[in-house]
């Protein structure tokens, strides 16, 4: 990863994990504690399976123009929000994972 602004880091993928899944990018904002991770579409990571692991609930997401942007699954665990989003229209695969503190750091 390369430093961007003070205490922010970014990494471009792809990075293949040992289980065969592929991450397309990662963004870490140390000051806010937020981590954003892109997930490649192939192999597909099932949102229903991931939701079952963490107890996340889904909601369909639309942008300001009413365009379908997929589903967002969200739950709070161990003082952090865990969200992941799916591909629009089919909702078949996870395309991003977002982690951030439930309470902003002081």
C-alpha positions in Angstrom: 0.0 0.0 0.0 1.1 3.5 -0.6 0.5 6.5 1.8 -2.0 9.0 0.4 -2.9 11.9 2.7 -1.8 11.8 6.3 -2.6 8.4 7.8 -4.6 7.1 4.8 -3.5 4.1 2.7 -4.7 2.6 -0.5 -3.9 -0.6 -2.4 -4.9 -1.6 -5.9 -5.6 -5.2 -6.6 -6.2 -7.7 -7.7 -5.1 -9.8 -4.7 -6.1 -13.4 -4.7 -6.8 -14.9 -1.2 -6.0 -18.4 -0.2 -9.7 -19.4 -0.5 -9.7 -18.3 -4.1 -11.7 -15.0 -3.7 -10.2 -11.9 -5.2 -10.0 -8.4 -3.6 -9.9 -5.5 -6.2 -8.8 -2.7 -3.8 -8.4 -1.7 -0.2 -8.7 1.8 1.4 -7.7 2.4 5.0 -8.4 5.7 6.7 -6.5 5.4 10.0 -7.9 8.6 11.5 -11.6 7.6 11.1 -10.9 3.9 11.5 -12.8 3.1 8.3 -11.7 0.2 6.0 -13.2 -0.2 2.5 -12.5 -3.3 0.4 -13.5 -4.1 -3.1 -14.4 -7.7 -4.0 -14.1 -9.0 -7.5 -17.2 -10.5 -9.2 -15.5 -13.8 -9.9 -15.5 -16.0 -8.0 -18.8 -14.8 -6.7 -19.1 -14.3 -2.9 -22.7 -15.1 -1.8 -24.3 -12.2 0.2 -26.8 -14.6 1.8 -24.0 -16.8 3.1 -22.0 -13.8 4.4 -25.1 -12.3 6.0 -25.7 -15.6 7.8 -22.2 -15.5 9.3 -22.6 -12.1 10.8 -26.4 -11.7 11.1 -26.6 -8.8 8.7 -29.9 -7.4 7.4 -30.4 -6.3 3.7 -32.0 -3.2 2.2 -32.2 -2.3 -1.5 -30.1 0.8 -2.2 -31.1 3.4 -4.8 -29.1 6.5 -5.7 -30.6 10.1 -5.8 -31.9 9.3 -9.3 -33.8 6.2 -8.3 -31.2 3.9 -9.9 -30.7 0.5 -8.4 -27.3 0.3 -6.7 -27.7 -3.3 -5.3 -28.4 -4.3 -1.7 -26.6 -3.2 1.3 -26.3 -5.6 4.2 -25.5 -4.1 7.6 -24.9 -5.2 11.2 -23.1 -3.9 14.3 -20.6 -6.2 16.0 -17.9 -5.6 18.7 -18.3 -1.8 18.5 -18.1 -1.6 14.7 -20.5 -1.4 11.8 -20.0 -4.0 9.1 -21.6 -3.4 5.7 -21.3 -5.1 2.4 -22.9 -4.3 -0.9 -24.0 -6.4 -3.8 -24.0 -6.1 -7.6 -27.0 -4.1 -8.8 -30.0 -5.8 -10.4 -29.1 -9.4 -9.6 -27.9 -9.0 -5.9 -26.0 -12.2 -6.6 -22.4 -11.3 -5.5 -20.8 -9.1 -2.9 -18.9 -6.2 -4.5 -17.6 -4.2 -1.5 -17.1 -4.5 2.2 -17.0 -1.5 4.6 -16.0 -1.6 8.2 -16.1 1.5 10.5 -16.4 2.2 14.3 -19.9 2.6 15.6 -18.6 5.6 17.6 -16.2 7.9 15.7 -12.7 8.0 17.3 -11.9 11.0 19.5 
